[in-house]
């Protein structure tokens, strides 16, 4: 079955910006995350597909290669041999070597990648977790499940059977950790698929892990989300990524935090906004109203007589917690004056009396009176032409 186009996978156009790609990924990752789709194999496959597409399109170099060569850029290098890109180097090992051969002298970053591959360091992993606004305010701990490679317990990560000589020089690359192949006009240098770039192979491989020193397993981890975290924050868990080859260091795990919208509060950085509807009589006469605070408490707000829609009142220190600080932002109460509906007969009579009195003096609604006075002047001016 042909692999789906990465842009189609993320539902974005080919000229999409980095922000558009990130937003599309975050939305799909939350939709298909295994924690929200327990036992749903289709959702799990879709989640992996979305992560693979984002891993390429978020990186400018990988995206450029993908735009030029398509999936072939990550499958042994633009139509190369079937086994060229496989092995411990990971699915992107072939591309990184191709790009290094063509552009590495200008970028300066290829050497670091090559060194990581040669060392057998485990790949970095990425997952996501969704929390509520109250959890983001107070901080929380979340348990996540991460499918990953972990160190083999049978050989303690060495890849060798107990008591056997650990390793010998790799026969494929003769200890260089790299192999070369001619492809058209290019001389392609790749990580050795036999030893994964280490230059050595296990003489008597462990029967459990086949000499890799790691096995596939789902791990359960506890993630501490600090108070004040914002939507889109990425948390790094050092050494919690994929296990390295034959005892090499593990990669890191990155957890993207999504914050669900709240039914009452809207957040803007450290400030919190809450929309409070008032009866017309409350706004006209003045009143006191009790409003909720994001920490679960209550606050009393004095609304002066004559308050209008759009007026807002600031409550200092009642806003959102600030990351790595004991301080808090402010809370803003935004007033919306509600026009009465479904009037009783008595209410209608009272409002008709009020309207009759208001129309006589005009002082109770100065903005309305001023507007219609200007309209009259405008029409009078047109009539005099």
Secondary structure, DSSP 8 states (H G I E B T S, - for coil): -----HHHHTT--TT--HHHHHHHHHHHHHHH-GGGSTT-HHHHHHHHHHHHHHHHHTSHHHHHHHHHHGGGGGTTSSS--TTTT-STT-TTHHHHHHHHHHHHHHHS-HHHHHHHHHHT----EEEEEEE-HHHHHH-EEEEEEEEEEEE-TTTTTS-B-TTS--EEE-TTTTTSSEEEEEETTEEEEEE-TTTTTSSEEESSB-TTTTTSSEEEEEEEEEEEE-TT--TT-EEEETT-SS--GGG-----EEEEEEE---SSEEEETTEEEEEEEEEHHHHHH-EEEEEE-TTS-EEEEEE-TT--TT-EEEETT-S-B-TTSS-B--EEEEEEEE---S--HHHHHHHHHHHHHHHHH--TTHHHHHHHHHHHHHHHHHHT-
